[in-house]
Amino acid sequence: MSTDFNFHITKISFDEDYRPSENTRITTNFANLARGENRQENLRNALRMIDNRFNALAHWDNPKGDRYAVELDIISVEMSIGAEGRNDAFPLIEILKTNIVDSKSGERIEGIAGNNFSSYVRDYDFSVVLPEHNRNKAGFSAPNDFGDLHGNLFKCFLNSDAYKAHFSKPPVICLSASSSKIYHRTENQHPVLGAEYLQNEFSSTDGYFRKMGLQVRYFMPPNCVAPLAFYFLGDLLGDYTNLELISTISTMETFQKIYRPEIYNANSAAGACYQPSLRHQDYSLTRIVYDREERSRLAVEQGKFAEEHFIKPYKTILEQWSANYAA
């Protein structure tokens, strides 16, 4: 069988009328928000939070705080192997892509891809591989090749014609800071990204994303209460405009406030030395219903799905390809 990997990209608008399709990766946060009795109110409130945060950060020439709106597209990436076409296509990745609407100029400005990054293979690694590797062991560890396949698949996707046809810049993936690490505020300040923090040591997530070719920097934007992790290629501060960066911050800070309120909707801001904690009690809830317990359970199901429908059927091909790709 040919080891040619083909990527197919589809997109759907994420708005207050969004309903998850039957084949969407249901562990994604936007799908979680779009189910249940409060689905439309959830979506409307989340989108309003994003727009409000965007305008608060993009405050210049914006006296009423209503100049900009953020439009979001859900980008779904399928991958097929060899000449079989899309009959056996596997749903590899889902991300959000931002676009910015400027009501003053009438311009629609392209934002950044990578928001709310999610991956079946990452679920497999963390929900199947890690537990199996550590079963009946006294200490916790990861296999030496942990994340290699996922990282090479991600880099292959970024280098593909499909990615280049849809996106003009590399992605920026914004995540929560790790609750197991300590962060120290530096003197470096960016007008949009805010105060830079340095961690005392790299987290397992940092290492996992490094295998995807991504480096990390931590910034706490103005009026945010905790640093965010930004994973990127190239130069985070030089390759993207302020409005592009604001589109990522406003989107991901909103999601973090919804599903990690203990950290990102805390009632006090991070100090010069900071360690996030999901046990923190002094925080406020948003008006948006989010089922965090369900998401954790579904992540395991999605990992097992990836094992059954992708990892096991193509095990030899994927291992050989990944070894050669890394070389």
C-alpha positions as CSV (number, residue, x, y, z in Angstrom):
1,M,0.0,0.0,0.0
2,S,1.2,3.5,-0.8
3,T,2.2,5.6,2.2
4,D,1.1,8.8,0.5
5,F,-1.0,10.8,3.0
6,N,-3.8,13.0,1.7
7,F,-5.5,15.7,3.7
8,H,-9.0,17.0,3.1
9,I,-10.2,20.1,4.8
10,T,-13.8,21.1,5.5
11,K,-15.2,24.1,7.4
12,I,-18.4,25.1,9.0
13,S,-19.4,28.3,10.8
14,F,-19.4,28.3,14.6
15,D,-22.2,30.6,15.4
16,E,-25.3,30.6,17.6
17,D,-27.1,28.3,15.1
18,Y,-24.2,25.7,15.1
19,R,-25.2,22.1,15.7
20,P,-22.5,19.4,15.9
21,S,-22.6,17.1,12.9
22,E,-22.9,13.3,13.5
23,N,-19.2,12.8,12.7
24,T,-17.7,15.7,14.6
25,R,-15.2,15.1,17.3
26,I,-17.6,15.5,20.2
27,T,-14.9,16.1,22.8
28,T,-14.2,19.5,21.4
29,N,-15.3,22.4,23.6
30,F,-17.4,24.1,21.0
31,A,-19.4,20.9,20.5
32,N,-19.9,20.5,24.2
33,L,-21.4,24.0,24.4
34,A,-23.8,23.3,21.5
35,R,-25.8,20.5,23.1
36,G,-28.6,20.4,25.6
37,E,-31.4,22.8,26.5
38,N,-29.2,25.8,26.8
39,R,-27.3,25.3,23.6
40,Q,-28.3,28.5,21.8
41,E,-28.0,30.7,24.9
42,N,-24.6,29.1,25.6
43,L,-23.3,29.8,22.1
44,R,-24.7,33.4,22.0
45,N,-23.1,34.2,25.4
46,A,-19.8,32.7,24.4
47,L,-19.6,34.6,21.2
48,R,-20.6,37.8,22.9
49,M,-17.8,37.2,25.4
50,I,-15.3,36.8,22.6
51,D,-16.4,40.0,20.8
52,N,-16.4,42.0,24.1
53,R,-12.9,40.8,25.0
54,F,-11.6,41.5,21.4
55,N,-12.9,45.1,21.6
56,A,-11.4,45.6,25.0
57,L,-8.0,44.6,23.8
58,A,-8.3,46.4,20.4
59,H,-9.3,49.7,22.1
60,W,-7.6,52.2,19.8
61,D,-9.9,54.0,17.4
62,N,-12.7,52.1,19.1
63,P,-14.4,54.6,21.4
64,K,-17.6,52.7,21.9
65,G,-15.9,49.3,22.2
66,D,-18.0,47.8,19.4
67,R,-15.9,48.2,16.3
68,Y,-14.9,44.6,15.8
69,A,-16.7,41.2,15.7
70,V,-15.0,37.8,15.5
71,E,-16.2,35.1,13.2
72,L,-15.2,31.5,13.8
73,D,-14.9,28.6,11.5
74,I,-14.6,25.0,12.7
75,I,-11.9,23.4,10.5
76,S,-12.0,19.6,10.2
77,V,-9.1,17.7,8.8
78,E,-9.5,14.2,7.4
79,M,-6.5,12.0,6.4
80,S,-6.5,9.1,4.0
81,I,-3.6,6.8,3.3
82,G,-2.6,5.6,-0.2
83,A,-4.8,5.5,-3.3
84,E,-8.0,4.3,-1.6
85,G,-9.4,7.9,-1.6
86,R,-11.6,9.1,1.1
87,N,-13.5,5.9,1.7
88,D,-11.2,5.2,4.7
89,A,-10.6,8.8,5.6
90,F,-9.8,9.3,9.3
91,P,-10.9,12.5,11.2
92,L,-7.4,13.6,12.3
93,I,-7.7,17.2,13.6
94,E,-10.2,19.9,14.4
95,I,-9.4,23.5,15.1
96,L,-11.1,26.9,15.1
97,K,-10.1,29.6,12.6
98,T,-10.7,33.3,13.4
99,N,-11.8,36.0,11.1
100,I,-12.2,39.6,12.2
101,V,-14.9,41.9,10.9
102,D,-14.1,45.7,11.1
103,S,-17.4,47.6,11.1
104,K,-15.6,50.9,10.6
105,S,-13.8,50.0,7.4
106,G,-16.1,47.2,6.3
107,E,-13.0,45.0,6.0
108,R,-12.9,41.3,6.8
109,I,-9.5,40.4,8.2
110,E,-8.1,36.9,8.3
111,G,-7.2,35.7,11.8
112,I,-5.2,32.7,13.0
113,A,-5.9,29.0,12.8
114,G,-5.2,26.7,15.7
115,N,-7.7,27.8,18.3
116,N,-9.2,24.9,20.4
117,F,-6.8,22.4,18.8
118,S,-8.1,18.8,19.2
119,S,-6.9,15.5,17.9
120,Y,-8.0,11.9,17.9
121,V,-4.4,10.7,18.0
122,R,-3.6,12.9,21.0
123,D,-6.6,11.4,22.8
124,Y,-5.2,8.0,22.0
125,D,-1.8,8.9,23.3
126,F,-3.0,10.4,26.6
127,S,-6.1,8.2,27.2
128,V,-4.8,4.8,26.0
129,V,-1.0,4.8,25.6
130,L,0.0,6.6,28.9
131,P,-2.4,4.6,31.2
132,E,-1.3,1.3,29.6
133,H,2.4,2.3,29.9
134,N,2.0,3.2,33.6
135,R,-0.2,0.3,34.7
136,N,1.0,-1.4,37.9
137,K,4.1,0.9,38.0
138,A,5.2,2.8,41.1
139,G,6.3,5.9,39.3
140,F,4.8,7.8,36.3
141,S,6.7,8.0,33.0
142,A,6.0,8.1,29.2
143,P,7.4,5.9,26.5
144,N,10.5,7.2,24.7
145,D,8.6,7.5,21.5
146,F,5.5,9.1,23.1
147,G,4.0,11.7,20.7
148,D,6.4,10.9,17.8
149,L,3.6,9.7,15.4
150,H,1.2,12.6,16.4
151,G,4.0,15.1,16.0
152,N,5.0,13.8,12.5
153,L,1.4,13.7,11.3
154,F,0.9,17.3,12.4
155,K,4.1,18.5,10.7
156,C,3.1,16.6,7.6
157,F,-0.3,18.3,7.6
158,L,1.4,21.8,8.0
159,N,3.6,21.0,5.0
160,S,0.8,19.7,2.8
161,D,-0.8,21.5,-0.2
162,A,-4.1,21.3,1.6
163,Y,-2.9,23.5,4.5
164,K,-1.1,26.0,2.3
165,A,-4.2,26.3,0.1
166,H,-6.4,27.3,3.1
167,F,-4.1,29.2,5.5
168,S,-1.6,31.9,4.8
169,K,0.3,31.6,8.1
170,P,1.3,28.8,10.5
171,P,-1.1,28.0,13.4
172,V,-0.9,29.3,16.9
173,I,-2.3,27.0,19.6
174,C,-3.3,28.6,22.8
175,L,-3.8,26.4,25.9
176,S,-4.1,26.7,29.7
177,A,-0.9,26.9,31.7
178,S,0.0,23.7,33.5
179,S,-1.2,23.3,37.1
180,S,1.9,21.2,37.9
181,K,4.4,24.0,37.1
182,I,5.4,27.3,38.6
183,Y,5.6,30.5,36.5
184,H,7.6,33.6,37.1
185,R,6.7,37.0,35.7
186,T,9.5,38.7,33.7
187,E,10.0,42.4,32.8
188,N,9.1,41.7,29.2
189,Q,5.8,43.4,28.2
190,H,3.9,43.2,24.9
191,P,1.1,45.6,24.2
192,V,-1.4,42.9,23.3
193,L,0.1,39.6,24.8
194,G,0.9,41.4,28.0
195,A,3.4,40.2,30.6
196,E,5.6,37.3,29.8
197,Y,6.1,34.5,32.3
198,L,8.7,31.8,32.3
199,Q,8.0,28.3,33.8
200,N,10.4,26.5,36.2
201,E,10.5,23.5,33.9
202,F,8.8,22.2,30.7
203,S,5.6,20.3,31.2
204,S,4.6,17.1,29.5
205,T,2.3,19.1,27.2
206,D,5.3,21.4,26.2
207,G,7.3,18.3,25.3
208,Y,4.4,16.8,23.4
209,F,4.0,20.0,21.3
210,R,7.7,20.2,20.8
211,K,7.4,17.0,18.9
212,M,4.9,18.8,16.7
213,G,7.6,21.3,15.9
214,L,6.1,24.0,18.2
215,Q,7.9,26.1,20.8
216,V,6.0,27.7,23.7
217,R,5.9,31.1,25.4
218,Y,3.6,32.2,28.3
219,F,1.9,35.6,28.4
220,M,-0.8,37.1,30.6
221,P,-2.7,39.6,28.4
222,P,-4.0,42.9,29.9
223,N,-6.8,42.3,32.4
224,C,-6.4,38.5,32.2
225,V,-5.9,36.8,35.6
226,A,-3.5,34.0,34.6
227,P,-0.9,33.4,31.9
228,L,-1.8,31.5,28.7
229,A,0.4,29.1,26.8
230,F,1.1,30.0,23.2
231,Y,2.5,27.2,21.0
232,F,3.8,28.4,17.6
233,L,6.3,28.2,14.8
234,G,8.7,31.0,13.9
235,D,8.3,34.3,15.7
236,L,5.1,34.8,17.8
237,L,5.7,38.5,18.3
238,G,6.9,39.3,14.8
239,D,4.9,37.0,12.5
240,Y,1.4,38.1,13.5
241,T,-0.4,41.4,13.7
242,N,-1.9,42.8,16.9
243,L,-5.4,42.1,15.6
244,E,-4.5,38.5,14.7
245,L,-3.1,37.9,18.2
246,I,-6.1,39.5,19.8
247,S,-8.4,37.2,17.8
248,T,-6.6,34.2,19.4
249,I,-6.5,35.7,22.9
250,S,-10.2,36.7,22.9
251,T,-11.3,33.3,21.6
252,M,-9.2,31.1,23.9
253,E,-9.4,33.2,27.0
254,T,-13.2,33.0,26.7
255,F,-13.1,29.2,26.4
256,Q,-10.7,29.0,29.3
257,K,-13.0,31.1,31.5
258,I,-15.8,28.7,30.7
259,Y,-14.1,25.4,31.3
260,R,-11.3,26.4,33.7
261,P,-12.9,29.1,35.8
262,E,-10.8,28.2,38.8
263,I,-7.8,29.6,36.9
264,Y,-9.0,32.0,34.2
265,N,-12.1,33.4,36.0
266,A,-10.4,33.7,39.4
267,N,-11.2,36.8,41.4
268,S,-7.6,37.7,41.9
269,A,-4.8,37.9,39.3
270,A,-1.6,35.9,39.1
271,G,1.3,37.4,41.0
272,A,5.0,37.5,40.1
273,C,5.3,33.9,41.1
274,Y,2.3,31.8,40.2
275,Q,1.1,28.2,40.1
276,P,-2.3,27.5,38.6
277,S,-4.7,25.3,40.5
278,L,-8.0,23.7,39.7
279,R,-8.7,23.5,43.4
280,H,-8.8,27.2,43.7
281,Q,-12.1,28.3,45.3
282,D,-12.1,32.1,44.8
283,Y,-13.5,32.3,41.3
284,S,-16.7,33.3,39.4
285,L,-18.8,31.2,37.1
286,T,-19.9,32.3,33.7
287,R,-23.5,32.0,32.6
288,I,-22.5,29.2,30.2
289,V,-23.2,25.6,30.9
290,Y,-20.2,23.3,30.3
291,D,-19.9,19.6,31.2
292,R,-16.3,19.1,32.0
293,E,-16.8,15.6,33.4
294,E,-18.5,14.5,30.2
295,R,-15.6,15.8,28.2
296,S,-13.1,13.8,30.2
297,R,-15.1,10.6,29.7
298,L,-15.5,11.2,26.0
299,A,-11.8,11.8,25.5
300,V,-11.2,8.2,26.5
301,E,-13.9,7.0,24.1
302,Q,-12.3,9.0,21.3
303,G,-8.9,7.6,22.1
304,K,-10.2,4.1,21.9
305,F,-11.9,5.0,18.6
306,A,-8.6,6.2,17.2
307,E,-6.9,2.9,18.3
308,E,-9.5,0.8,16.7
309,H,-10.0,2.6,13.4
310,F,-6.6,4.2,12.8
311,I,-3.7,3.0,14.9
312,K,-4.3,-0.8,14.8
313,P,-5.4,-1.1,11.1
314,Y,-2.4,1.0,9.9
315,K,0.1,0.2,12.6
316,T,3.0,-1.1,10.4
317,I,2.5,1.6,7.8
318,L,2.4,4.4,10.4
319,E,5.4,3.2,12.3
320,Q,7.5,2.8,9.2
321,W,6.4,6.2,7.8
322,S,7.0,8.0,11.1
323,A,10.5,6.6,11.5
324,N,11.4,7.6,7.9
325,Y,9.7,11.0,8.3
326,A,11.7,11.8,11.5
327,A,14.9,10.7,9.8
